[in-house]
Amino acid sequence: MTYEPQYLYICVVTIVFVCQSVVSIAKFEDYTNGDHSEELDTLYDRKNHFLPTFLPTPSNITYNRGEEAVLQCAIENRGTRTIVWRRASDPNPLTIGMDTYIGDSRFKVIHKKHSLEWNLHISDVTPEDSGVYECQVSAKRRHIRQNVMLTVQEAPEKSTSKPEISIHGTLFVERGDTLRLTCNATGSEYPPDAIDWFKDGDKIKNNDRVTLSSDVSLSDRTISSTLSIKRGNMTDAGTYICRTPGNLVTSAKVNILNTGTNNEKRVPFIPESVDMTAGPSRSGNSCLRGSEPSRRLLLAMILLTIVCFRGKNFISKHSS
């Protein structure tokens, strides 16, 4: 059986066409069912010039237990696409559009008309709500996602310290020196409003000798007041009291020392004729420790005695 050349040529061309068609179909199925679906999506997206775009919003947020957490998601060019919120660890949606799809009323989406924001609100958050949340834009061929990391921490405990008041300073003051006392008062949550000073039932006020100064520390919940009294005298001795409007009271007793008078030695009266630099007098030479005229008189008497004695010996020698 013989075939004409023209018939053989037609058969070969038909076989080649069929083979090429099979290879093309296989490649198409490989792209649609295999790892190249993203490339097809990219080609699809290039044809659409109005793709959804996420606007910059915080991607890592932290709240305390009991607060309302707001996970922001702002989308441009959304069109008619639907916004879906879900936890990254759970394939089931939390919300679709404005509707909540879980039995927890704490979750809801807030969206204002003509707004680009589709924010997920979670009221009364707990540490169990911590995790990664996804804001998705549903499209025909894929989902466009943006992640938000939520961290919920335990609320810091409030200070329960008790109010305190204390006073310190110099309790023994030399007369004429400055008396200085400092009173510190600490509140349970806030510093006390003021500190007042009293002595003998009378309120102390600023004057030419008395100075009152205050300093407040909000972080330490403390107010400090300093009392200074210049040129302290004996009437400044006594009990000093510092008090706050919240009836915190403390006191300190101050003593004024008059050592300058008590330790002073009394010097007896000495006549001007006595020489205090010569020390105590002794018998036999007391006249030498007298005044200048007395010493001169004594020397004159000594010289006269010597002259008289020598003159007597001279007369006796020549007379013999």
Secondary structure, 3 states (H helix, E strand, C coil): CCCCHHHHHHHHHHHHHHHHHHHHHHHHHHHHHCCCHHHHHHHHHHHCCCCCEECCCCCEEEEECCCCEEECCEEECCCCCCEEEEECCCCCEEEECCEECCCCCCEEEECCCCCCECEEEECCCCHHHCEEEEEEEECCCCEEEEEEEEEEECCCCCCCCCCEEEEEECCEEECCCCEEEEEEEECCCCCCCCCEEEECCEECCCCCCEEEEEEEECCCCEEEEEEEECCCCHHHCEEEEEECCCCCEEEEEEEEECHHHHCCCCCCCCCCCCCHHHCCCCCCCHHHHCCHHHHHHHHHHHHHHHHHHHHHHHHHHHHC
